[in-house]
Each structure stands twice: as structure tokens, then as C-alpha cells.
Amino acid sequence: MGLPLNLAAKIGTHLVKQKIKRNDKFTMIVEIEPLFACNLKCGGCGKIQQPHDVLKKRMPVEQVVAAVEECGAPMVSLAGGEPLMHKDIDKIVEALLRRKKFVVLCTNAVLLPKHLHKFKPNRNFAWMVHLDGLEERHDEAVAKEGVFKEAVAAIKMAKDAGFQVFTNSTFFNTDSPESVREVLDYLNDDLKVDRMQISPGYAYEKAPIQNRFLGVEQTRKMFREAFGEGRRKKWRLNHSALFLDFLEGKREFECTPWAIPSYSLLGWQQPCYLMADGYVPTYKELIETTDWDAFGRGKDPRCDNCMAHCGYEPTAVLATMGSLKESLRAVVAG
């Protein structure tokens, strides 16, 4: 399916501008974490392991806007933690929409019904609800019963109110091709969400549970079988065709971690959203002082099993834009 047309146009225009400027490293999407606090304790997440004093902090609206303006990204992903625990999250969204950014607000959706009235539908705004499986598997992943039902009810409420709703599903070695298909069929056909994002889980160093992460060959086998018999064409996946090829092992790419940087209460995270080797105060320092050549498969052992979309989707997008054949394929798929 690919990206929504207005988002694809924003990113396409942005890429053309970067090429004209001859920038070899630039941001496509920026991940902003205005807080680390969360109302759930998921076993595969390393974000809530911050010290108590850090968990109490909230990023001011002006700081969020300044970071987005500094890096120049056309798309902003508001993550965390749970963004709906930030008292000014609606003001953050409004400020970014005024600046013509495409904004996705990542949430577990437990608090969404309480806060939905603070937001207005906009073609450049979407909820991104995390659903890591059907009821039993999702509730196990978030370590709390009943969350799946709450998330489903919240998705339906948001859809009825006219909002775009995307989903984000992370898969682990406890999943199978069958369970992947079941989840995507349910989201696509039953819940009828607008777009679905998928990714193999990354082994966060601080994640409480470390034995559920997929290796490269496991990932390729699972998605190759899940996507078999032309199934992936019917799902409204929020990915380029080349990234899906990559998940299946049909294509090999280098990671481009600079394309989706992460900014949090601690600063710009080096080298990427998944690995925290240090933080710098400005985007310029992130780009200029990070040894980008030191990261990637075969360079850093922490990267060897990573196939996450935040590292490889930008590479796939760049490859698509650089090929007439793949560009036409993307248009047809959309």
C-alpha cells in the first residue's frame, strides 16, 4: 500500500530539496520523546528504565518545536513513554500542524478516550496505536490484562470521530508467520485501520526481557512466509515495497540511522533511536560528531540482528526515489 499520498508528497519534496542542496545526511522523520514516563511496563521496552527524576520531567512545547525546526523533518513521530501523559501534548500537536508537519502520535491508547476531545481530525495527523498481537499476546506483551480491548475500543472511537488511525506492531521470536497474518488480517479487515506499521523487535539493552528478540534469518523466514502467496498486497502497510522486500530477505540494505534521529529530554541520541551511546544538545552536533561509519551490520555487534524500520525504511525510500522502476512500483502499490 505505501504511504498516504500527502505524506509521500511531503517526503518526496523534502528529498528533492536535499538533493539540490547536496546534503548527504538529513532527516526524513524525527522521533520526539517529550517524556519517558508510561502507564504500562512492557517487557520489550527499554524506555521506562530511566531514573525517577527523569521520569517526572516533561519537555516544553517550545523545546519540541525548536528541535523539529532545527532538523527540518517533514514528519514528526511523538513517542515516549506515553505521550498522552504529557499535559501539553495537544498543544505540541497543534504547534507542529501549524508548521505543516505530518504528525503521528504514538500511544498504547489506554488514555486516548479521556483525551480525544482535545484533538481535531487533520489530514496531516494520525494516531499510532501500538498493538503487538491479538488479545492474549498483546496483553502478555504489555504485562496487563484488558489493554487489548481498551485499545480496540479507542481505535473505533477515534475512527468514528473522523481521525486517521495507524497501528504499530512489533514482532518477536514468540510470533510465527500465522500469528503475523492473523494480526494484519484483523487490523486491516476487521478494525479497518488506515495504515499498519510492522517491525521485528530490537534488543534494547535495558529491556527487562532479553530472550524474545529475532535474529536476521528468523526475521526473514517469518516475514517471507507471512507475506507469501501475494498476501502483503492486500494489507494497508505503511511501508515502501523495498522495505518489505528487505524484511523478506529479497534485498540487502545499509542502515541509515541519521534519517530518523531521536530527540528526548536527554538531547539528540547517538547514534539512533535504538542505541544510546550518548547525547548531544544540537542536531548539528549529532550529524557532525557521530561516527556514522562505525554502525551497521558487521561493524557493531549490537546492529547485527537489527532490521527495524527506523534504520532501514529510509534506505529503502532513498533507493525507491533513485530508481524509476521502483518509483513506478510505489505509485502502483499506493
Secondary structure, DSSP 4 states (H G I P E B T S, - for coil): --S-HHHHHHHHHHHHHHHHHT-SS--SEEEEES----S---TT--GGGS-HHHHT----HHHHHHHHHHHT-SEEEE-SS-GGGSTTHHHHHHHHHHTT-EEEEEE-SSSHHHHGGG----TTEEEEEE--SSHHHHHHHTT-TTHHHHHHHHHHHHHHTT-EEEEEEEE-TT--HHHHHHHHHIIIIIS--SEEEEEEPP--TT-S--S-PPPHHHHHHHHHHHTTTTGGGGS-BSS-HHHHHHHHTS------GGGS-EEETTEEEEE-SS-EEEEESSHHHHHHHS-GGG-STTT-GGGTT---HHHHHHHHHHHHHT-HHHHHHHHHH-
